Amino acid sequence: MTDLIGPRIPSALKRFAHGCTLDNPRQRPTDAWDLLTEFDDVLHRLWGPRVFRPFSMSS
């Protein structure tokens, strides 16, 4: 994720990603649902509530 976003990654998102990749496995998150909630919170603080955008492909 951080490589795809590159140097313009917001610091909050960079901190979140760093916490998921710590060298010591015991320091990394262990609960996927808690991690998803934390990720959603980071995204909400950065860019506001989620917005559904329909995706359609022409035939």
C-alpha positions in Angstrom: 0.0 0.0 0.0 2.7 2.5 0.9 4.7 1.7 -2.2 1.6 2.2 -4.4 0.8 5.5 -2.8 4.4 6.6 -2.8 5.9 9.7 -1.1 2.6 11.5 -0.9 1.1 9.1 1.6 -0.6 10.8 4.5 1.4 10.4 7.8 -1.6 8.8 9.5 -1.8 6.1 6.8 1.9 5.6 6.9 1.8 5.1 10.7 -1.0 2.6 10.3 0.9 0.6 7.7 4.1 0.7 9.8 2.2 -0.8 12.8 1.1 -3.7 10.6 4.7 -4.5 9.5 6.7 -4.4 12.8 9.6 -6.8 13.0 8.3 -8.5 16.2 5.1 -10.4 15.3 3.8 -10.0 18.9 3.7 -6.2 18.3 1.6 -6.5 15.2 -2.2 -6.5 15.2 -3.8 -10.0 15.8 -7.5 -9.3 15.3 -8.5 -8.6 11.7 -11.9 -7.1 12.7 -10.2 -4.6 15.0 -7.6 -3.8 12.3 -10.4 -3.2 9.8 -12.1 -0.8 12.2 -8.9 1.0 12.9 -8.2 1.3 9.1 -11.8 2.6 8.5 -11.2 5.2 11.3 -8.0 6.4 9.7 -9.6 6.7 6.3 -12.6 8.5 7.8 -10.3 11.0 9.5 -8.4 11.6 6.3 -11.1 11.8 3.7 -14.5 11.7 5.5 -17.2 9.1 5.3 -17.3 6.4 2.6 -19.2 7.3 -0.5 -20.7 4.6 -2.7 -19.8 5.1 -6.3 -21.4 2.6 -8.7 -19.1 1.0 -11.2 -20.4 0.0 -14.6 -18.8 -1.4 -17.6 -20.2 -0.9 -21.1 -20.8 -4.0 -23.2 
